[in-house]
Amino acid sequence: MPLAPSALPPEAAVLLDRERALLADLGALLDRAEAPEDARRRLADLAEGLGELFLLVVAGEFNAGKSTLVNALFGRRVMEEGPVPTTDKITVLRHGEADETHRRSEFVTERRLPAPFLEHLALVDTPGTNSIIKEHQALTEDFIPRADLVLFVTSVERPLSESERQFLEYVRETWGRRLVVAVNKSDLAGSEEALQQVLTHV
């Protein structure tokens, strides 16, 4: 949901209007130059993202349960789940009056859902950071630097592996993103003591 100009301090509203005007000019230039559709769509995404209240990106390794966690947030199945990679592109979930899906580019799909909490944020489900499909990690790493908050999902089965630790270093040190870690599949811990050991390790 874009920020209304009246919700911003005057100086910020002026800057926001200026950025929107510059992007509109650039969009017109790309149209005249008959630039590739992907480039024009990316620019449209940037323009729309200028006014977003909050961008929450869900990341983690393949089969950590990212899509399951997203579905739990909604209280229903909005993302496909499975034992093999099911998320093959960035999926941006935004608020809408009806459930609609639009392909924004070769790698980005947008879904509009009538979920109240999406009125205040855009939620992004990403491919796994260790997926067997190499393009998935590149997509995830391209999107995370734009996040206001990264919700990183690890699992009790494989808590905070070395590859996860390295990825989190990028999130914090290279990209400087705020981070929350969720430990998924807690029911597989076997006991409360085992679960606490995992949480302490993470």
Disulfide bonds with the S-S distance in Angstrom:
none
